[in-house]
Amino acid sequence: MKEPSKLKRTSLVTTFLFCALLSLAASAKVQDTPPKEEGSFRSPELVELVKLDRMLRLDIRYATKNSFVGRPVYPSARAFLQRPAAEALVRASRTLRKQGFGLTVFDGYRPWHVTRLFWELTPADKKQFVADPARGSRHNRGCAVDLTLYDLRTRKQVSMPGEYDEMTERSHINYAGGTAEQRRLRDLLRAAMEAEGFAVYEPEWWHYDYKDWRLYPILNLSFSEIVAGGMKAKGKRL
Ligand SMILES: [Zn+2]
């Protein structure tokens, strides 16, 4: 076999270096700080949901080992939303109460650094289930909520067509499998939320964005900073 010419060798080395750079870029750590956004935003007013409505229940999986992360990522089981979104959620809760159901919240406001962690932990083929930290999540703006229904008589969460945070097609809002009753409950939750200005994220039956999410900045405050910063709910009930 002929030895590669000097030119050929040079181009081989260049190709190798280029590929090495590409793979380095692909494996590079994502940014350390939230993305900077242009424009003006509303001042955040994150309120603690259970302070507005005692019927709301919490099942904050990210404060436990019982999530796809496998360890707690929140120091406490709390849920916050921007006030208009929180008040809309309370109205949805009241509507559902008349039909025999309450709302169980899995997650509300999420600090940006947690979104970055989720991104890093999620394999490439499942990334549609997590927000890209380069763009932030609507949870980071305090305008997205993950939730399900519970039965007011039994106090138990209802059975939906798929589990919370399940990264399969069963999570899609239009998934046609499961039982008729599971689909009815999923659609009941959707109707109550949509009536109050929330839109479902179609790949996830449990995730709802409040209509004004664009008006709020991406935040990276911890729960304790929210409370210490005076954004604590003042106990006002609707
Ligand atoms: Zn969500």
Boltz pocket constraint, residues with backbone or C-beta under 6 A from the ligand:
constraints:
  - pocket:
      binder: B
      contacts: [[A, 107], [A, 139], [A, 144], [A, 145], [A, 146], [A, 206], [A, 207], [A, 208]]
      max_distance: 6.0
